[in-house]
Amino acid sequence: MPAILETLTVLATVLPANIDISPNDSGLPGIAALRTVVGAVMTIGLILSVLALIISAVVWGFGSNSSNPHLASRGKIGVLISCVAAIITGASVTLINFFWNVGQTVS
């Protein structure tokens, strides 16, 4: 039993008590290029969301005017999905920052 207590005492002194790590903008080469690429992907995502909205609205209108409820409902779902995709794409940075800040409060 004393050997176990001695081992735990040694481990407690060896292990660090407080670790403080934060994001580093200059830690790796190419961070600025990666930010540019991510911004371009966000732009492409927003453009594709607009394209999906237009196509879905056309499908919705065509389904409604041709008395095809299945096609009209698919168009409605497409409109909703494209709007949600645009919201998530536009709010992605804010969402990540929010959850990063929440994670920093966990102790």
Sequence and secondary structure as in RCSB ss.txt:
>XXXX:A:sequence
MPAILETLTVLATVLPANIDISPNDSGLPGIAALRTVVGAVMTIGLILSVLALIISAVVWGFGSNSSNPHLASRG
KIGVLISCVAAIITGASVTLINFFWNVGQTVS
>XXXX:A:secstr
 HHHHHHHHHHHHHS S       TTSSTTHHHHHHHHHHHHHHHHHHHHHHHHHHHHHHHHHHHTT HHHHHHH
HHHHHHHHHHHHHHHHHHHHHHHHHHHHHH  
